[in-house]
Amino acid sequence: MRGLKADVDDQEDVVHQLMENDARGSCLSTEALALHVVRHVDNMPVPQGGFYTGQARDDGQPHGVGTQRWPDGTVYSGGWVAGTAHGRGKLSKADGSGYAGNWVEGRKHGAGSEWLVDKSEYQGEFADGQKHGNGVFKWDGGASYTGQFSEDGLQGEGQFLWGDGRCYAGQWVQSRMHGYGRFEWPDGKSFEGKYEADKKHGPGVFTWPDVSKSVGIWLTGKQHGLGTHVSSAGVTRKGRWKHGALDEWIEPLAAPASTNIDEEGSDSVNNDPTAGNANATTDAQGDLAAAVPVKDTPADATYRLQGAHGDATVADRCAAERLSGTTA
């Protein structure tokens, strides 16, 4: 008899039976299933010390609806086909993590919900054991991501909200802000343009709370090269920027304009959104809460999502899962 196990590896959650002496190919073939009679069993012992209660085939494989319990406190209850979790089912672990949703041949596949030991939660689509498709991930500190996932990472279009009110909506590649997007700060500042590997990189527009703005090119997070400053009164002036600071004006001022200092003391002409605010040194540095969902593994830090390497970070998330902050 083939026994069941609920332990997982570094790749995915798999609830399946150990194949001891089976060279018959797929255990889900219609022909093979038709050869067995389904009966009810109570506390049927399985390898590794577990017990199964529910419907089972005459060869001892769970088939139908049933519950299996392991000595470590892990419980799976739901559908089974030929000894494999299949259909709707719920997996709960002693550390408080778990999954409820669709299973296909022992792997999470289809719509489901997953909760991890750090109190983060995911609800959305899975494919072959991984977060894949559209979904929503929420962290205990109030941060959340809504959008597209691919192989457990943020990929495609999505919106990340920080607990302090910051927001990025745009394109992601391998869990990094990459492509076209818009970043907004709670004080009214915003940047809209191109990102590359979590940093402003390429054409964009930075706007201050007084609606003055700077239009130009950004290089690894800082405005660099020719650009245009537009005051809150609508007066434009072209200049040259170097690494985020105004180097020189290249045309005379068309009309009187204010010094354009925003409410945080940031000089909009110099295009330094971080001036006067030590907490705004990047769009999202160091507190983007673990934005890359990892595979579900035994109860430790690897349960947490890791890696969105953000232009912004969430200060109240678990320190063990901090993203690598980058200057925007």
Protein Blocks (a to p, Z undefined) as FASTA:
>chain_A
ZZddfbdcfkbccdddddfblcebjakbfklmmmpccdddehiacehhiaceddddfkop
achjdddddfkopacedddeehiaedjdddddfkopacedddeehiaedjdddddfkopa
cddddeehiaedjdddddfkopacedddeehiaehjdddddfkopacddddeehiaedjd
ddddfkopacddddeehiaedjdddddfkopacddddeehiaedjdddddfkopacdddd
eehiafbdcbdcfbdcdehiafkopafklopakgopaklmbfbgoiaghkbccddddddf
klpcghklpabdcfkbcfklcccdddZZ
